[in-house]
Amino acid sequence: MALKAPLSLDDESALARFHAGERDFIGLLYRETYETVDATVGRVLRGADRETVVHDLYFHLLSKAELRRSFSGGSMRSWLATLAHNLAVDFWRHHRRETSLDDGDAPPLGDPMSRQLEERAELNLFVERFRRDGLPARLWSLFQARFLERLDQREAARRLGVPRTTLAYRELRVKRFLRAYLRGRTLP
């Protein structure tokens, strides 16, 4: 079974296999998402610590049913990247508490890079919630191209295979959905 490029478990049978913790499926997931998870952890940790956290994440997926059940569908890569980032930050904080500040291994928690990483994780969580709860699935690829990848309208329209005027109209709809979501409302 080959997973699609934007790794998604919207298919109920794939989601059921993931929730059941089937080793073959988790192995396939590992092969498909390792680079994303490794790059995410690599923004926080280096060397053996990086490798430890990456493999801990997949171990937790295999061994903790409640963690698998917390995923209800959508972008598996985004969900795993968020989990990986949080595990890396937790590992770094624990390591920082365990070692003295004289080692110079880790920047202080008030460091701008640390704040930036935490803000990035919060932003990723917000985007994932908006995608799941506030944006129709048919508009996700437009949102991703225009607002996350910051492609200009011409390039985004070419990639999505729609006229630029259609893209501009849909972009206005995405903005309306985003405003409504930020105000705690949902649009029909």
Backbone torsions as a table, in degrees:
resi	resn	phi	psi	omega
1	MET	NA	120.1	179.1
2	ALA	-98.3	133.3	178.6
3	LEU	-85.3	151.1	-179.9
4	LYS	-70.7	158.9	-178.1
5	ALA	-55.0	-54.8	173.7
6	PRO	-80.5	91.0	-171.0
7	LEU	-53.1	116.3	-175.9
8	SER	-138.8	141.6	178.4
9	LEU	-113.7	37.2	178.3
10	ASP	-66.5	-28.8	176.9
11	ASP	-63.2	125.1	-174.9
12	GLU	-61.6	-34.6	-179.4
13	SER	-69.8	-38.8	177.6
14	ALA	-66.6	-41.6	178.9
15	LEU	-64.3	-39.9	178.5
16	ALA	-64.8	-41.3	178.0
17	ARG	-63.2	-40.2	178.6
18	PHE	-65.7	-49.0	180.0
19	HIS	-60.9	-34.0	178.8
20	ALA	-74.0	-15.8	178.4
21	GLY	75.6	31.4	179.6
22	GLU	-60.1	124.1	-176.1
23	ARG	-58.4	-41.0	179.7
24	ASP	-61.8	-41.4	-179.1
25	PHE	-68.8	-41.9	177.8
26	ILE	-64.8	-36.7	176.0
27	GLY	-62.0	-43.0	177.0
28	LEU	-64.5	-41.9	177.1
29	LEU	-59.8	-42.1	177.3
30	TYR	-58.3	-49.3	-178.5
31	ARG	-64.1	-37.1	-176.7
32	GLU	-77.5	-27.3	-172.1
33	THR	-116.5	-1.8	-174.7
34	TYR	-54.8	-47.1	-176.4
35	GLU	-61.2	-41.2	179.1
36	THR	-63.6	-47.9	-179.2
37	VAL	-64.0	-44.8	-179.9
38	ASP	-61.2	-43.6	179.4
39	ALA	-64.6	-39.0	179.5
40	THR	-64.9	-47.4	179.2
41	VAL	-65.7	-34.4	-179.4
42	GLY	-63.9	-17.9	175.7
43	ARG	-73.9	-16.8	-176.7
44	VAL	-114.3	-40.3	-173.0
45	LEU	-124.5	161.0	177.8
46	ARG	-128.5	164.9	170.6
47	GLY	60.5	-139.0	-175.7
48	ALA	-64.6	-33.5	178.1
49	ASP	-62.3	-41.5	178.5
50	ARG	-60.0	-50.2	-178.7
51	GLU	-62.5	-39.9	179.5
52	THR	-60.0	-48.0	-177.6
53	VAL	-66.5	-40.5	178.9
54	VAL	-58.8	-48.3	-177.4
55	HIS	-74.8	-28.4	173.1
56	ASP	-60.6	-39.9	179.9
57	LEU	-59.2	-48.2	-179.4
58	TYR	-69.2	-33.1	175.0
59	PHE	-62.7	-43.6	178.2
60	HIS	-62.1	-38.0	177.8
61	LEU	-62.7	-37.9	178.8
62	LEU	-72.5	-38.1	-169.2
63	SER	-99.5	-14.2	-175.0
64	LYS	-117.9	101.4	-178.9
65	ALA	-62.0	-36.3	-178.6
66	GLU	-65.6	-32.0	176.0
67	LEU	-67.0	-45.9	178.8
68	ARG	-62.0	-40.3	-179.1
69	ARG	-68.6	-20.6	179.9
70	SER	-71.0	-14.4	175.5
71	PHE	-90.9	122.3	-175.9
72	SER	-111.7	9.7	178.3
73	GLY	123.1	166.6	-179.7
74	GLY	108.3	-147.3	-175.8
75	SER	-81.6	106.5	179.3
76	MET	-65.4	-38.3	-180.0
77	ARG	-61.1	-44.4	179.5
78	SER	-63.7	-43.7	-179.5
79	TRP	-62.5	-45.6	179.3
80	LEU	-66.9	-37.5	178.2
81	ALA	-63.0	-40.6	177.9
82	THR	-65.3	-45.4	177.3
83	LEU	-60.1	-43.9	-178.3
84	ALA	-62.9	-44.1	179.5
85	HIS	-61.6	-46.4	-179.5
86	ASN	-62.4	-41.8	177.1
87	LEU	-62.9	-41.0	179.9
88	ALA	-64.2	-44.0	179.1
89	VAL	-65.0	-43.5	176.9
90	ASP	-59.9	-44.7	178.4
91	PHE	-60.1	-46.5	-179.6
92	TRP	-61.0	-44.6	179.1
93	ARG	-63.3	-43.0	178.6
94	HIS	-62.1	-45.5	178.8
95	HIS	-60.3	-40.6	-179.5
96	ARG	-63.3	-40.4	178.6
97	ARG	-67.5	-34.1	-177.0
98	GLU	-75.6	-29.9	-178.0
99	THR	-107.7	160.0	179.7
100	SER	-79.6	157.1	178.7
101	LEU	-70.1	-15.3	-179.8
102	ASP	-69.7	-19.0	-179.7
103	ASP	-62.4	-30.3	-178.6
104	GLY	73.3	10.2	-179.7
105	ASP	-68.9	-42.4	-171.2
106	ALA	-122.4	142.9	175.5
107	PRO	-71.4	155.7	178.0
108	PRO	-62.2	155.3	-176.6
109	LEU	-59.9	-29.1	178.7
110	GLY	-77.0	-0.4	-178.4
111	ASP	-59.3	139.4	179.8
112	PRO	-57.0	-34.3	179.9
113	MET	-65.4	-40.3	178.6
114	SER	-62.7	-45.8	178.2
115	ARG	-62.3	-40.9	-179.5
116	GLN	-62.3	-41.3	178.7
117	LEU	-64.3	-41.5	179.1
118	GLU	-66.1	-41.2	178.5
119	GLU	-64.3	-38.9	179.2
120	ARG	-63.8	-40.6	178.5
121	ALA	-64.5	-41.3	177.8
122	GLU	-63.7	-40.9	178.2
123	LEU	-62.6	-43.4	178.2
124	ASN	-60.5	-40.9	178.0
125	LEU	-64.6	-43.1	179.0
126	PHE	-60.8	-47.5	-179.2
127	VAL	-60.2	-43.4	-179.6
128	GLU	-64.4	-40.5	178.0
129	ARG	-66.2	-42.5	178.4
130	PHE	-61.7	-43.5	178.7
131	ARG	-60.2	-41.9	-175.5
132	ARG	-78.0	-41.7	-170.0
133	ASP	-108.0	-19.2	-171.7
134	GLY	-121.9	-8.1	-173.5
135	LEU	-126.5	128.6	175.0
136	PRO	-60.8	143.1	-175.7
137	ALA	-57.3	-32.6	-177.0
138	ARG	-67.9	-16.8	-179.1
139	LEU	-101.0	-2.6	-176.2
140	TRP	-62.0	-44.8	-177.0
141	SER	-64.4	-34.7	176.2
142	LEU	-67.0	-46.3	178.9
143	PHE	-57.7	-43.8	-178.7
144	GLN	-63.8	-46.1	-177.8
145	ALA	-67.0	-45.8	-173.7
146	ARG	-83.1	-41.2	-170.8
147	PHE	-101.3	-29.8	179.7
148	LEU	-94.0	-45.5	179.6
149	GLU	-87.9	-12.7	177.4
150	ARG	58.5	40.2	175.3
151	LEU	-75.3	148.2	175.7
152	ASP	-72.9	165.6	-174.2
153	GLN	-59.4	-41.0	-177.7
154	ARG	-61.8	-47.0	-178.8
155	GLU	-67.8	-41.5	179.0
156	ALA	-63.9	-41.7	179.1
157	ALA	-62.8	-41.5	178.9
158	ARG	-62.6	-46.2	-178.9
159	ARG	-63.4	-40.3	-177.2
160	LEU	-84.1	-9.8	177.5
161	GLY	72.4	34.5	178.3
162	VAL	-128.4	156.0	175.0
163	PRO	-63.0	152.9	-177.9
164	ARG	-61.9	-36.3	179.3
165	THR	-65.2	-37.7	176.6
166	THR	-64.9	-42.9	178.7
167	LEU	-61.0	-43.9	-179.5
168	ALA	-61.4	-41.7	178.0
169	TYR	-63.6	-45.9	-179.8
170	ARG	-65.7	-33.7	177.9
171	GLU	-62.6	-40.3	175.6
172	LEU	-61.2	-39.3	177.6
173	ARG	-63.4	-42.7	178.5
174	VAL	-59.6	-42.9	179.4
175	LYS	-62.9	-38.5	177.2
176	ARG	-64.5	-43.1	177.9
177	PHE	-62.0	-40.9	-179.6
178	LEU	-65.1	-45.6	178.0
179	ARG	-59.6	-45.3	179.1
180	ALA	-61.8	-42.1	-179.5
181	TYR	-63.8	-42.0	178.9
182	LEU	-65.5	-28.6	178.7
183	ARG	-88.9	1.7	176.4
184	GLY	82.5	18.4	178.3
185	ARG	-114.9	164.8	173.4
186	THR	-123.6	145.3	177.3
187	LEU	-95.8	151.9	179.1
188	PRO	-69.9	NA	NA
